[in-house]
Amino acid sequence: MQVTINKIAQGGEGIATLESGRTVFVDGALVNEVVEIEIYRETKSYAKAKITNILKASQDRVEPFCPHYFECGGCNLQHLKYEKQVKLKEDLVFDHLKRIAKLDLSKIDILPTETDSDTSYRNRVRFHVSMADKKIGFLKKQSDELCEIDSCPLLVDSINEAIGNGDIFKAARLNMFNNNSRGNYIQVPVFAGDDKLSFSNDRVKITVNEHPFSVSANVFFQSNPKLLSKLVDYVVSKIDCDSVMDLYSGVGTFSAFLPKNTIAVEKQKDCLTLSKINAPNAISYTGEVEKWGKKNKESVDIVVVDPPRTGLYESVPKLINKFGAKKIIYVSCNPVTLARDIKEFVKIGYEVKEVKVFDFYPHTHHVECVVLMSNVQK
Ligand SMILES: C[S@@+](CC[C@H](N)C(=O)[O-])C[C@H]1O[C@@H](n2cnc3c(N)ncnc32)[C@H](O)[C@@H]1O
């Protein structure tokens, strides 16, 4: 079956329309390409397909630099020139802000996108390990099978070295007893600190903008340290008073740089334990933001909010408004939920002032972005 790709989806697949009128998402296809496809999944409203032959290739197509690329499920945009990946992600973010949040982008400051090295950037990863076959890797695309690797060009050198020197197997043996398995594989989380790796709850030091953080492989921490430094600089540059709240605060990544007595709220106890070390000047609470916010009558001028991919629980925009926030700095790793949440903030009186994209995850469709909002009524 032959199709022409007319758009790229949020997940990085090419989108085309089948003769039946149904939408098909084609893995690894680029805009304007004419491809032959094989459908591997169908629902009533859409189909998913893989390319069997490229009849007309895009000028933006490049040969992937990783030998495992077409098999491994780890990344999905290596076939697109890097500068075009950045443009694609910007377009996707802006498209969601227009379509879902109904924003008029001509009235918003769109700041230049931040990028850094597109290889050897990632210092956090989760390997799958087969003890029976003595293999380390990632799951294959659309599969529960292991794609064995001996290195990954997106990972920092210290993690690649641990594949070769047996440290990942050692960690897998320890993790065997921690319920950390998926199917036949043991999952091994790895976090690279300044000079040591963490494979579980063991703490390592990582320095961001000269501030030492204590982090383990089992908690959330941004996986691109060079861009994290720029993200922190940007967020801090928007803080112009002492009355600040840091919601979804993790191990204190932002709180550490925010004014004394910043109120930090995070649901994971392990994160909060580390946050108390990393950001001792913050006032830290364990709890789900939506429940904590209902019980507490705080008053603040600025709220930094950095939720997981699912975005904000539906009551949270109103809670933030109730806290009196004049300014919101919304850090997001999912432009779809970001746009959905902004729509709610706009309904209750906030205006979007600035948007800045950070390409934290080169060669994948994932993107980080920050939206600055202020309350026009406060
Ligand atoms: C994207 S991370 C951001 C963490 C931190 N701001 C950072 O940059 O390292 C999201 C954090 O929200 C936490 N979280 C998820 N759901 C939550 C909720 N309902 N209430 C509070 N924290 C939550 C997760 O445990 C995670 O640490």
The ligand as a Tripos MOL2 file, in Angstrom:
@<TRIPOS>MOLECULE
LIG
   27    29     1     0     0
SMALL
NO_CHARGES

@<TRIPOS>ATOM
      1 C1          8.8760   16.3180   35.9240 C.3       1 LIG1
      2 S1          9.2940   15.9070   37.5640 S.3       1 LIG1
      3 C2          9.9270   17.4510   38.1110 C.3       1 LIG1
      4 C3         10.7750   17.4200   39.3430 C.3       1 LIG1
      5 C4         11.6490   18.6450   39.6080 C.3       1 LIG1
      6 N1         10.9580   19.8770   39.3970 N.3       1 LIG1
      7 C5         12.9170   18.5850   38.7880 C.2       1 LIG1
      8 O1         13.0690   19.3800   37.8410 O.co2     1 LIG1
      9 O2         13.7630   17.7460   39.0620 O.co2     1 LIG1
     10 C6          7.7370   15.7760   38.3030 C.3       1 LIG1
     11 C7          7.7430   15.4470   39.7780 C.3       1 LIG1
     12 O3          6.3840   15.4800   40.2260 O.3       1 LIG1
     13 C8          6.1910   14.4640   41.1870 C.3       1 LIG1
     14 N2          4.7310   14.2380   41.2160 N.ar      1 LIG1
     15 C9          3.9740   13.5090   40.3600 C.ar      1 LIG1
     16 N3          2.6650   13.6420   40.6520 N.ar      1 LIG1
     17 C10         2.5890   14.4770   41.7230 C.ar      1 LIG1
     18 C11         1.5150   15.0290   42.4700 C.ar      1 LIG1
     19 N4          0.2570   14.7280   42.1880 N.pl3     1 LIG1
     20 N5          1.8060   15.8760   43.4860 N.ar      1 LIG1
     21 C12         3.1000   16.1860   43.7910 C.ar      1 LIG1
     22 N6          4.1610   15.7010   43.1010 N.ar      1 LIG1
     23 C13         3.9020   14.8630   42.0840 C.ar      1 LIG1
     24 C14         7.0510   13.3130   40.7130 C.3       1 LIG1
     25 O4          7.3750   12.4640   41.7960 O.3       1 LIG1
     26 C15         8.2690   14.0730   40.1530 C.3       1 LIG1
     27 O5          9.2630   14.2280   41.1400 O.3       1 LIG1
@<TRIPOS>BOND
     1     1     2 1
     2     2     3 1
     3     2    10 1
     4     3     4 1
     5     4     5 1
     6     5     6 1
     7     5     7 1
     8     7     8 2
     9     7     9 1
    10    10    11 1
    11    11    12 1
    12    11    26 1
    13    12    13 1
    14    13    14 1
    15    13    24 1
    16    14    15 ar
    17    14    23 ar
    18    15    16 ar
    19    16    17 ar
    20    17    18 ar
    21    17    23 ar
    22    18    19 1
    23    18    20 ar
    24    20    21 ar
    25    21    22 ar
    26    22    23 ar
    27    24    25 1
    28    24    26 1
    29    26    27 1
@<TRIPOS>SUBSTRUCTURE
     1 LIG1         1 GROUP 0 **** ****
